[in-house]
């Protein structure tokens, strides 16, 4: 897969997850999102950075999987363990 196509796939996956959160009551500043952020043990700023693809590494991967499990997300282009 060429680099451009890989980047587009990643950006699409980020957009899809963001849309999923919005459609399922986890919009920014909603009570559900505040509870989610609290339950997974992170700040709202770090949560936003994580779901927008600005955090990397094993810790980010593990935290994303925790968030996916919490909200019931199983979209395409995500590796879940």
Backbone as JSON Lines, residues from 0, in Angstrom:
{"i":0,"aa":"X","n":[0.86,-1.17,0.0],"ca":[0.0,0.0,0.0],"c":[0.91,1.23,0.0]}
{"i":1,"aa":"X","n":[0.72,2.12,-0.93],"ca":[1.52,3.35,-0.97],"c":[1.28,4.21,0.28]}
{"i":2,"aa":"X","n":[2.26,5.03,0.6],"ca":[2.2,5.86,1.81],"c":[0.96,6.76,1.83]}
{"i":3,"aa":"X","n":[0.63,7.37,0.73],"ca":[-0.54,8.26,0.66],"c":[-1.82,7.48,0.99]}
{"i":4,"aa":"X","n":[-1.94,6.31,0.41],"ca":[-3.12,5.49,0.66],"c":[-3.19,5.05,2.12]}
{"i":5,"aa":"X","n":[-2.05,4.72,2.7],"ca":[-2.01,4.32,4.11],"c":[-2.44,5.48,5.01]}
{"i":6,"aa":"X","n":[-1.94,6.67,4.74],"ca":[-2.32,7.84,5.53],"c":[-3.82,8.12,5.4]}
{"i":7,"aa":"X","n":[-4.33,8.03,4.18],"ca":[-5.76,8.25,3.96],"c":[-6.6,7.23,4.72]}
{"i":8,"aa":"X","n":[-6.14,5.99,4.78],"ca":[-6.84,4.94,5.51],"c":[-6.87,5.26,7.01]}
{"i":9,"aa":"X","n":[-5.75,5.71,7.53],"ca":[-5.68,6.09,8.95],"c":[-6.6,7.26,9.25]}
{"i":10,"aa":"X","n":[-6.55,8.29,8.41],"ca":[-7.4,9.46,8.63],"c":[-8.89,9.09,8.53]}
{"i":11,"aa":"X","n":[-9.22,8.2,7.62],"ca":[-10.61,7.76,7.49],"c":[-11.05,7.01,8.74]}
{"i":12,"aa":"X","n":[-10.18,6.17,9.28],"ca":[-10.5,5.43,10.49],"c":[-10.72,6.37,11.67]}
{"i":13,"aa":"X","n":[-9.91,7.41,11.77],"ca":[-10.06,8.42,12.83],"c":[-11.4,9.12,12.68]}
{"i":14,"aa":"X","n":[-11.75,9.53,11.47],"ca":[-13.03,10.18,11.22],"c":[-14.21,9.26,11.53]}
{"i":15,"aa":"X","n":[-14.09,7.99,11.16],"ca":[-15.17,7.04,11.42],"c":[-15.4,6.87,12.92]}
{"i":16,"aa":"X","n":[-14.32,6.78,13.69],"ca":[-14.47,6.62,15.14],"c":[-15.04,7.88,15.76]}
{"i":17,"aa":"X","n":[-14.61,9.03,15.3],"ca":[-15.15,10.29,15.8],"c":[-16.65,10.37,15.52]}
{"i":18,"aa":"X","n":[-17.06,9.98,14.33],"ca":[-18.49,9.96,13.98],"c":[-19.25,8.98,14.86]}
{"i":19,"aa":"X","n":[-18.66,7.82,15.12],"ca":[-19.29,6.83,15.99],"c":[-19.52,7.43,17.38]}
{"i":20,"aa":"X","n":[-18.52,8.1,17.92],"ca":[-18.67,8.72,19.24],"c":[-19.79,9.75,19.24]}
{"i":21,"aa":"X","n":[-19.81,10.59,18.22],"ca":[-20.84,11.63,18.14],"c":[-22.24,11.04,18.02]}
{"i":22,"aa":"X","n":[-22.39,10.01,17.21],"ca":[-23.71,9.41,16.99],"c":[-24.2,8.6,18.18]}
{"i":23,"aa":"X","n":[-23.29,8.24,19.08],"ca":[-23.67,7.39,20.21],"c":[-23.61,8.13,21.55]}
{"i":24,"aa":"X","n":[-23.72,9.45,21.49],"ca":[-23.85,10.23,22.71],"c":[-22.57,10.63,23.39]}
{"i":25,"aa":"X","n":[-21.43,10.48,22.73],"ca":[-20.15,10.84,23.33],"c":[-19.56,12.1,22.72]}
{"i":26,"aa":"X","n":[-20.42,13.04,22.36],"ca":[-19.95,14.32,21.8],"c":[-19.1,15.03,22.84]}
{"i":27,"aa":"X","n":[-18.2,15.88,22.34],"ca":[-17.37,16.66,23.24],"c":[-18.27,17.49,24.16]}
{"i":28,"aa":"X","n":[-17.95,17.54,25.41],"ca":[-18.67,18.26,26.46],"c":[-19.97,17.6,26.9]}
{"i":29,"aa":"X","n":[-20.28,16.4,26.4],"ca":[-21.48,15.7,26.86],"c":[-21.17,15.0,28.18]}
{"i":30,"aa":"X","n":[-22.22,14.74,28.95],"ca":[-22.03,14.04,30.22],"c":[-21.5,12.62,30.0]}
{"i":31,"aa":"X","n":[-21.93,11.97,28.93],"ca":[-21.45,10.62,28.62],"c":[-19.96,10.62,28.36]}
{"i":32,"aa":"X","n":[-19.5,11.62,27.63],"ca":[-18.06,11.71,27.34],"c":[-17.28,12.02,28.61]}
{"i":33,"aa":"X","n":[-17.8,12.91,29.43],"ca":[-17.13,13.21,30.7],"c":[-16.99,11.95,31.54]}
{"i":34,"aa":"X","n":[-18.05,11.14,31.56],"ca":[-18.0,9.89,32.32],"c":[-17.02,8.91,31.69]}
{"i":35,"aa":"X","n":[-17.01,8.81,30.38],"ca":[-16.07,7.94,29.67],"c":[-14.64,8.31,30.0]}
{"i":36,"aa":"X","n":[-14.32,9.59,29.89],"ca":[-12.96,10.07,30.17],"c":[-12.58,9.74,31.61]}
{"i":37,"aa":"X","n":[-13.51,9.94,32.53],"ca":[-13.26,9.65,33.93],"c":[-13.03,8.15,34.14]}
{"i":38,"aa":"X","n":[-13.88,7.32,33.52],"ca":[-13.79,5.88,33.7],"c":[-12.52,5.27,33.13]}
{"i":39,"aa":"X","n":[-12.0,5.83,32.04],"ca":[-10.77,5.3,31.47],"c":[-9.53,5.97,32.07]}
{"i":40,"aa":"X","n":[-9.75,6.95,32.93],"ca":[-8.65,7.53,33.71],"c":[-7.73,8.44,32.93]}
{"i":41,"aa":"X","n":[-8.29,9.4,32.23],"ca":[-7.45,10.35,31.51],"c":[-8.14,11.7,31.44]}
{"i":42,"aa":"X","n":[-7.38,12.73,31.08],"ca":[-7.96,14.06,30.93],"c":[-8.68,14.17,29.6]}
{"i":43,"aa":"X","n":[-9.57,15.13,29.5],"ca":[-10.3,15.34,28.25],"c":[-9.34,15.72,27.12]}
{"i":44,"aa":"X","n":[-8.31,16.5,27.44],"ca":[-7.34,16.9,26.42],"c":[-6.58,15.68,25.91]}
{"i":45,"aa":"X","n":[-6.11,14.84,26.79],"ca":[-5.38,13.64,26.36],"c":[-6.31,12.71,25.58]}
{"i":46,"aa":"X","n":[-7.55,12.59,26.0],"ca":[-8.52,11.78,25.27],"c":[-8.67,12.28,23.84]}
{"i":47,"aa":"X","n":[-8.83,13.6,23.68],"ca":[-8.97,14.19,22.34],"c":[-7.73,13.94,21.5]}
{"i":48,"aa":"X","n":[-6.56,14.1,22.09],"ca":[-5.32,13.84,21.35],"c":[-5.24,12.38,20.92]}
{"i":49,"aa":"X","n":[-5.65,11.49,21.8],"ca":[-5.59,10.06,21.5],"c":[-6.52,9.69,20.35]}
{"i":50,"aa":"X","n":[-7.78,10.12,20.42],"ca":[-8.72,9.72,19.38],"c":[-8.51,10.47,18.07]}
{"i":51,"aa":"X","n":[-7.72,11.54,18.1],"ca":[-7.41,12.27,16.87],"c":[-6.08,11.84,16.26]}
{"i":52,"aa":"X","n":[-5.48,10.77,16.79],"ca":[-4.27,10.21,16.2],"c":[-2.99,10.95,16.55]}
{"i":53,"aa":"X","n":[-3.0,11.73,17.6],"ca":[-1.82,12.5,17.95],"c":[-0.93,11.8,18.99]}
{"i":54,"aa":"X","n":[-1.4,10.69,19.53],"ca":[-0.62,9.89,20.48],"c":[-0.28,8.56,19.84]}
{"i":55,"aa":"X","n":[0.93,8.07,20.11],"ca":[1.41,6.85,19.48],"c":[2.05,5.94,20.52]}
{"i":56,"aa":"X","n":[2.34,4.75,20.13],"ca":[3.04,3.81,21.0],"c":[2.1,2.8,21.63]}
{"i":57,"aa":"X","n":[2.71,1.9,22.39],"ca":[1.96,0.8,23.0],"c":[0.91,1.3,24.0]}
{"i":58,"aa":"X","n":[1.26,2.3,24.8],"ca":[0.32,2.83,25.79],"c":[-0.92,3.41,25.09]}
{"i":59,"aa":"X","n":[-0.71,4.12,23.99],"ca":[-1.83,4.69,23.23],"c":[-2.68,3.57,22.64]}
{"i":60,"aa":"X","n":[-2.03,2.56,22.1],"ca":[-2.74,1.41,21.53],"c":[-3.61,0.73,22.59]}
{"i":61,"aa":"X","n":[-3.03,0.5,23.77],"ca":[-3.77,-0.16,24.84],"c":[-4.95,0.69,25.31]}
{"i":62,"aa":"X","n":[-4.73,1.99,25.43],"ca":[-5.8,2.88,25.89],"c":[-6.91,2.96,24.85]}
{"i":63,"aa":"X","n":[-6.56,3.01,23.55],"ca":[-7.59,3.0,22.5],"c":[-8.43,1.73,22.58]}
{"i":64,"aa":"X","n":[-7.8,0.6,22.78],"ca":[-8.55,-0.65,22.9],"c":[-9.47,-0.63,24.1]}
{"i":65,"aa":"X","n":[-9.01,-0.04,25.2],"ca":[-9.87,0.1,26.38],"c":[-11.09,0.97,26.06]}
{"i":66,"aa":"X","n":[-10.86,2.06,25.33],"ca":[-11.96,2.95,24.94],"c":[-12.91,2.23,23.98]}
{"i":67,"aa":"X","n":[-12.37,1.5,23.0],"ca":[-13.21,0.76,22.05],"c":[-14.11,-0.23,22.79]}
{"i":68,"aa":"X","n":[-13.55,-0.94,23.74],"ca":[-14.34,-1.9,24.52],"c":[-15.4,-1.19,25.34]}
{"i":69,"aa":"X","n":[-15.07,-0.06,25.93],"ca":[-16.0,0.69,26.76],"c":[-17.22,1.15,25.96]}
{"i":70,"aa":"X","n":[-16.97,1.67,24.75],"ca":[-18.07,2.22,23.94],"c":[-18.67,1.2,22.97]}
{"i":71,"aa":"X","n":[-18.07,0.02,22.88],"ca":[-18.6,-1.02,21.99],"c":[-18.29,-0.8,20.53]}
{"i":72,"aa":"X","n":[-17.14,-0.2,20.24],"ca":[-16.76,0.09,18.86],"c":[-16.0,-1.08,18.25]}
{"i":73,"aa":"X","n":[-16.38,-1.43,17.02],"ca":[-15.66,-2.5,16.31],"c":[-15.56,-2.14,14.83]}
{"i":74,"aa":"X","n":[-15.14,-0.92,14.55],"ca":[-15.05,-0.46,13.17],"c":[-13.9,-1.07,12.4]}
{"i":75,"aa":"X","n":[-13.86,-0.75,11.14],"ca":[-12.8,-1.25,10.27],"c":[-11.49,-0.5,10.54]}
{"i":76,"aa":"X","n":[-10.39,-1.12,10.1],"ca":[-9.06,-0.51,10.12],"c":[-8.5,-0.26,11.51]}
{"i":77,"aa":"X","n":[-8.98,-0.99,12.51],"ca":[-8.42,-0.9,13.85],"c":[-7.98,-2.28,14.26]}
{"i":78,"aa":"X","n":[-6.83,-2.35,14.88],"ca":[-6.33,-3.62,15.4],"c":[-6.71,-3.68,16.86]}
{"i":79,"aa":"X","n":[-7.49,-4.68,17.22],"ca":[-7.92,-4.82,18.62],"c":[-7.42,-6.14,19.16]}
{"i":80,"aa":"X","n":[-6.93,-6.1,20.39],"ca":[-6.39,-7.32,21.03],"c":[-7.3,-7.72,22.16]}
